[in-house]
């Protein structure tokens, strides 16, 4: 990545960072990871900053925001899960 990169997300673990990068990659956006200055985790448990090129920043935000379910969607999924577990 060039020096014109921006942090598009900060996540808690390496696994989360890989999922974010995969979502961006599927949208054709290159990304990179760096250890975040937040928290004190080590190794895979350390928080990560996800960087994208500055010209891809807005599109990356759209991709990531679309991947996050709304409160209404979460409530619906929760209701459906509760209905499926009733005896």
N, C-alpha and C positions, 0 to 999 in steps of 0.2 A: 504494500500500500504506500502511496505517496504521502508527503507531509500535509497534503490537503485532506486528511481524513478527520472524521468527527465521530464522537461517541454517540451511537444511536440507542444503546441500551446498556444497563449494568445489571448483571444477574448474579444470583447467589452461589452457583456452583458451575463446575466445568460442564456437567451434563446439560444444564439449562442453556449455557452458552452455545453448546453444540447444536441444540434444537433451534435456537434463534438463528444461528449461521445457516443451518439447513433450510429453514423457511426463506431466508434471504436468497440463498443460492437457487432455490426453486423458482424465485422471481427474477433470476438473472442478475442478482446484485452480489458483487464480491464483498467479502467481509474478512476481518481479522480479529483475533482475541489478544488481550493483554490483561495481566493481573491488575485488579482494581486496587486503588488505595483505600477502599472502604473495608471495614471489618478486619479481623485478624485470622481468618481461616488460612490453612496451609494446604498445598497440593490440590487435589480435586475439590476440596471443600472451600477453597478460596473464591471470593467473588471475582468476576471477570467483566471487563469493559468490552463491548462489541463495537468495532469501528467499521465505518463504510466511507467510501470516497465522498467528498463534499457534494458533488453533483448528484449522487444517489441518495442523499440524506432524506429528502422529502418522500421519495418513493419507498425507502426503507421504513420510514415511520408508518406510512399507509399499510404496508405489508404486515408489520408487527401489530398495528392496531386492529387490523382485520382478523388477526389470529386470536385476539383476546375476546372471549365471549362477553356479551353485555350482561348486566345484572338480571335482566329479564330472561335471557337464555340460560343463565346459571340456575335461576329459580325453576324454570321449566324442566331442565335436566334433573334437578334435585327431586321435583315432584314425580317425574317418570321413574326415577330410581326407587323412590319410596313405594310406588304402586307395584313395582315388580317384586319387591321383597315381602309384600303382605302375605300372610298364610292363607 
